[in-house]
């Protein structure tokens, strides 16, 4: 997983010579925030060490980067949130009430909205001293993301060696204290525990860890979509070649006449390549228009946040025009050299049309085109079937007509009364309290069956006795929880 325990950050800064500084980041989801009569649920709040703005280059619009997160219950909000809560008022110094216990938090800064290409996103940022877990000394409790910066030109293998030493020095004794067996025994069972690291710039496309701050991408998807786009471009190029050569009889007279009056082959090749370049650039601009028209509907459908502003990037523009030039060159190369190979005598004798029909190269292009098209169609059908299967497969619980209410922990002792009030309404058939709904799991622990030596890692959710009926799980063996379960001693 991407998360680590609270102690590892300070230990790295203190004990590993190659490490210049460290930063710990926690993530809170679905937190109620109140200001006067306004209450909103913020989906993503970061809890960070006070050196957050020294460590990352996020733009702080208001406030001092060195002090905005220094002290408990300090909070930095985004531009959008500043406008949402305060309109045109200056938010600095205002107090927000956060969480079910309405903890007062002072606004000390305003940060720009998170960039769309960052793996760290946020609605608000809270000082680490606001969260008691930041002082936790438990190495086996993993709830933070730990980042570190090294000095220039260091050997990262030394950092890895030091991290391996942390397992034996800190993690192992803690496991033995809690679970009663050593790291050697854990490894003898085929298990292992260790720390690793990767550059921040590789997280988005190369991370395969669970519990990342945002769902990472996958470099394989880029390879797949890139290959598909190349094959589609090749099909288009082949179409252009076939159409151009199919009309060779019509252009043959032009070539013959121009050659007879002294035109060289080089100039004719340049003419045909220029024609294909013009087609390519016109097609490119038409494609840009289609992209701009379809961008907003695509973002709404896919949940992405792509912007046309990316086309203003100089490197992308140069690459775009270079790509159009290359496509025009590839598409026009065969027709150009084929058409300019005609001699005036062949044209007059009518050999051009007859030769075009026997072109083995054209036949090969058509065969390749059909193979690629068939493969793309089959792949599309397979993907469609897989998506349909995922939508229709039985997940083991009833996901239809299930409503997830947030912040019910704030009910406290009134929770049962609230549940009964819901059930008194004929629109509700079952109600249950749980810390999470599937497939989300946020608690894992090691268990060992009685009188065995084998340990297992279990994921858990905390639920009440009505959860089985509310979610429609199927009991395979045994029974579910009872509201009242009392053992009576037999005489």
DARA-V368206 format. One record per backbone hydrogen bond with DSSP energy under -1.0 kcal/mol. CO is the residue of the C=O (numbers start at 0). NH is the residue of the N-H. If there is no record, write none. Layout:
co->{CO;CO}
nh->{NH;NH}
This chain:
co->{3;3;6;7;8;9;10;11;15;17;20;22;23;24;25;27;30;31;32;33;34;37;39;41;43;44;45;46;47;48;50;51;58;61;63;63;66;72;73;74;75;76;77;78;79;80;81;82;85;90;93;95;96;97;98;102;104;105;106;108;109;109;110;114;122;123;124;125;126;127;130;131;132;143;144;146;148;148;154;155;156;157;158;159;160;161;162;163;164;165;165;166;169;170;171;172;173;174;175;181;182;183;184;185;186;198;199;201;202;203;204;209;217;217;218;219;220;221;222;223;224;225;226;227;228;229;230;231;232;233;234;235;236;237;238;239;240;241;242;244;246;247;250;251;252;253;254;255;256;257;258;263;264;265;266;267;268;269;270;271;272;273;274;275;276;277;278;279;280;281;282;283;284;285;286;287;288;289;290;293;294;295;296;297;298;306;307;308;309;312;313;314;315;316;317;318;319;320;321;322;323;324;325;326;327;328;331;332;333;334;335;338;342;343;344;345;346;350;351;352;355;358;359;360;361;362;363;364;365;366;367;368;369;370;371;372;373;374;375;376;377;378;379;380;381;382;383;384;385;386;387;388;406;407;408;410;411;413;414;415;416;417;418;419;421;424;432;436;442;444;446;448;455;457;461;463;465;466;467;470}
nh->{142;143;10;11;12;13;14;15;18;150;148;146;48;144;46;44;41;98;39;96;37;34;32;30;122;27;125;25;127;51;54;55;111;109;66;67;69;105;126;107;124;110;81;82;83;84;85;86;88;93;106;104;33;102;101;97;95;74;92;76;60;61;78;117;77;45;75;47;129;130;133;134;135;3;24;22;19;20;157;159;160;161;162;163;164;165;166;167;168;169;170;171;173;174;175;176;177;178;179;185;186;187;188;190;189;201;202;205;206;216;218;1;220;221;222;223;224;225;226;227;228;229;230;231;232;233;234;235;236;237;238;239;240;241;242;243;244;245;246;247;250;251;254;255;256;257;258;259;260;262;261;267;268;269;270;271;272;273;274;275;276;277;278;279;280;281;282;283;284;285;286;287;288;289;290;291;292;293;294;297;298;299;300;301;302;309;310;311;312;316;317;318;319;320;321;322;323;324;325;326;327;328;329;330;331;332;335;336;337;338;339;341;346;347;348;350;349;354;355;356;358;362;363;364;365;366;367;368;369;370;371;372;373;374;375;376;377;378;379;380;381;382;383;384;385;386;387;388;389;390;391;392;409;410;411;413;414;417;418;419;420;421;422;423;424;427;463;439;459;457;455;451;446;444;434;466;469;470;471;397}
